[in-house]
């Protein structure tokens, strides 16, 4: 009989230890879960309207509207690191970039010509349409070579940045002296 009572006591100690360990382990795990949830707060993706302003050498500005879903702010700012932040609100972020190029409008439909006053100008369409995009300086037409005068009367198409700079360089030598 003595052996049985000793075995019962041992069994009771083992069962008690088991329940004690289970309860204390459960508590430890619960505290661990709580601390994990505090450490890793997950934010939902945010959708914003991004406005990309491009300012070209000829003074033209263009705007592009893009809807962005931001998953990581760090990645978002890295993507637009070459842009200047102009304004930011909850739903809209405006960036600006200075472009070392002429505007698409000039490339497609820009023509150098002269106004009636003798100002070197870029027109939208041929100079006879007289829709001015950009003005530069007065030309001394008395010093202008006849073929240059004819070119300006008909309009010199603006093809690209190189062409734009070349035409300005050629005609700057005929710039009128300021009064």
PyMOL commands that set and color helices and strands:
alter all, ss='L'
color gray80, all
select helices_A, chain A and resi 2-39+73-79+104-109+127-129+146-154+161-172
alter helices_A, ss='H'
color red, helices_A
select strands_A, chain A and resi 46-55+61-70+84-88+92-98+110-114+119-124+132-138+156-157
alter strands_A, ss='S'
color yellow, strands_A
deselect
rebuild
show_as cartoon
